[in-house]
């Protein structure tokens, strides 16, 4: 998700933890690697398996623009 509510856009990444592991360690590593590679501000949120909404049919939506306080992952 690209958060455009402020002057500088920020990339928000929502991911699921696959199996056993430390969510804090996974989040920090992913944030660091994405920020280094993409050169943008990145905030990563790691949830349990199944926490990201699925779409059974049609094309999956992978990128959202957040221009208001509404969060499509909390809908």
C-alpha positions in Angstrom: 0.0 0.0 0.0 1.3 3.5 -0.8 0.4 5.9 2.0 0.0 9.4 0.4 -1.6 11.1 3.4 1.6 13.0 4.1 3.9 15.1 1.9 6.3 12.2 1.4 4.8 8.9 0.3 5.5 5.8 2.4 5.3 2.2 1.3 3.3 0.0 3.7 4.0 -3.7 3.2 1.6 -6.2 4.8 2.9 -9.7 4.9 2.1 -13.0 6.6 4.5 -15.0 8.6 5.1 -18.4 7.0 5.3 -21.0 9.7 7.3 -20.6 12.9 9.5 -17.6 13.4 10.0 -14.3 15.1 7.7 -11.6 13.5 9.8 -8.8 14.9 13.0 -10.1 13.3 11.2 -10.8 10.0 9.7 -7.2 10.0 13.0 -5.5 10.7 14.8 -7.5 8.1 12.2 -6.9 5.4 12.0 -3.2 6.2 15.8 -2.8 6.0 16.1 -4.7 2.7 13.2 -2.9 1.0 14.4 0.5 2.1 17.9 -0.2 0.9 16.7 -1.5 -2.4 13.8 0.9 -3.2 15.1 4.1 -1.4 11.7 5.0 0.0 10.3 5.0 3.5 9.0 1.6 4.4 6.7 0.3 7.1 6.2 -3.5 7.4 3.4 -5.2 9.2 3.7 -8.9 9.8 0.5 -10.9 10.5 -0.3 -14.5 11.2 -1.0 -16.9 8.3 -4.4 -16.1 6.7 -4.5 -12.5 7.9 -4.3 -10.9 4.4 -7.6 -11.0 2.5 -7.8 -13.5 -0.3 -9.6 -13.2 -3.7 -11.0 -16.4 -5.1 -11.8 -15.1 -8.6 -10.5 -12.4 -10.8 -7.2 -10.5 -10.7 -5.6 -10.1 -7.3 -5.2 -6.6 -6.1 -1.7 -6.1 -4.8 -1.2 -2.4 -4.5 -3.5 0.1 -2.8 -3.3 3.9 -2.5 -4.2 5.2 0.9 -5.4 8.8 0.7 -7.7 8.7 3.7 -7.7 7.1 7.2 -9.6 4.1 5.9 -7.4 0.9 6.0 -8.5 -1.8 3.5 -6.9 -4.5 5.6 -9.1 -3.6 8.6 -12.4 -3.3 6.6 
